[in-house]
Amino acid sequence: MEIITGNLFTNSEEPQPEEQFESIIEKQSICIERIVSSGHSSPPGFWYDQDRDEFVVLISGSATLRFETPETITPLTIGDYVFIPAHTRHRVDSTSHEINTVWLAIHF
């Protein structure tokens, strides 16, 4: 059995020019990743359309997600979570400029 340890806030303090994606665990049908956003948003016209379900928890900062159908805008603050079924088109409208936004995403 492999024990994996880490810290979700490691290297999350300084703003980065690009959004940071780090796979923490990938096993069979599950992927747990940390995402660090520094005022990032999805490019204009871009929509995520993922093959797997996703459960996302906002660990720090703030963000706004937009869902295509039905058109819904969902603001998120620390501790908020959202379940996104597979093939639900969505995008990140905004993330905090003042403090980095740290997400924990579970794809299954």
C-alpha positions in Angstrom: 0.0 0.0 0.0 1.3 3.4 -1.0 0.8 6.3 1.4 0.6 9.7 -0.3 0.9 13.0 1.6 1.0 16.6 0.5 -0.4 20.0 1.2 -3.1 21.7 -1.0 -1.5 25.1 -0.3 2.1 24.3 -1.4 3.2 26.9 -4.0 -0.2 28.5 -4.1 0.6 31.9 -2.7 2.2 33.6 -5.7 0.1 34.5 -8.7 1.1 32.5 -11.8 0.7 33.5 -15.4 -1.0 30.2 -16.2 -3.5 28.2 -14.3 -1.7 25.3 -12.4 -3.1 21.7 -12.7 -1.6 19.0 -10.5 -2.7 15.4 -10.5 -2.6 14.2 -6.9 -3.9 10.7 -7.4 -4.9 8.8 -10.5 -6.3 5.3 -10.0 -8.5 3.3 -12.4 -11.6 5.4 -12.7 -10.8 8.3 -10.4 -8.5 11.3 -10.7 -8.0 13.8 -7.9 -6.4 17.1 -8.9 -5.5 20.4 -7.4 -6.0 23.5 -9.5 -4.6 26.9 -8.6 -6.1 29.9 -10.4 -4.8 33.5 -10.2 -7.5 35.7 -11.7 -7.9 33.2 -14.6 -11.0 32.4 -16.6 -11.9 30.1 -19.5 -11.0 31.6 -22.9 -13.9 33.3 -24.8 -16.1 30.7 -26.4 -14.5 27.8 -24.6 -16.6 25.2 -22.8 -15.5 22.2 -20.7 -17.3 19.1 -21.9 -15.8 16.2 -19.9 -16.3 12.5 -20.3 -16.4 11.9 -16.5 -18.4 13.3 -13.6 -16.6 16.0 -11.6 -17.0 17.0 -8.0 -15.2 20.3 -7.2 -14.5 22.0 -3.8 -13.3 25.5 -3.5 -10.5 25.5 -0.9 -9.5 29.2 -1.1 -10.3 32.3 -3.1 -13.5 32.7 -5.1 -14.8 31.8 -8.5 -17.8 32.0 -10.8 -18.9 29.0 -13.0 -21.2 29.3 -15.9 -23.3 26.4 -17.1 -24.6 26.3 -20.7 -27.9 24.5 -20.3 -29.8 25.6 -18.5 -27.8 28.8 -18.5 -26.8 29.2 -14.9 -24.2 31.3 -13.1 -22.9 29.8 -9.9 -20.7 31.9 -7.6 -18.4 29.9 -5.3 -16.6 30.9 -2.1 -14.4 29.0 0.4 -16.0 25.6 1.2 -18.5 25.6 -1.6 -18.7 22.5 -3.8 -20.5 21.6 -7.0 -21.2 18.3 -8.7 -20.9 18.5 -12.5 -22.3 15.5 -14.4 -20.4 14.2 -17.4 -21.0 16.2 -20.6 -22.4 19.2 -18.7 -20.9 22.1 -20.6 -19.5 24.7 -18.3 -16.8 27.3 -18.1 -14.9 29.4 -15.5 -16.2 33.0 -15.8 -13.8 34.3 -13.2 -11.5 33.6 -10.3 -10.2 35.9 -7.5 -7.5 38.4 -8.3 -6.8 39.3 -4.7 -6.1 35.7 -3.4 -5.3 32.6 -5.4 -8.2 30.3 -5.9 -7.4 26.7 -4.9 -9.7 24.0 -6.2 -9.8 20.3 -5.4 -11.4 18.4 -8.3 -12.4 14.8 -8.3 -13.1 13.2 -11.7 -14.8 9.8 -11.7 
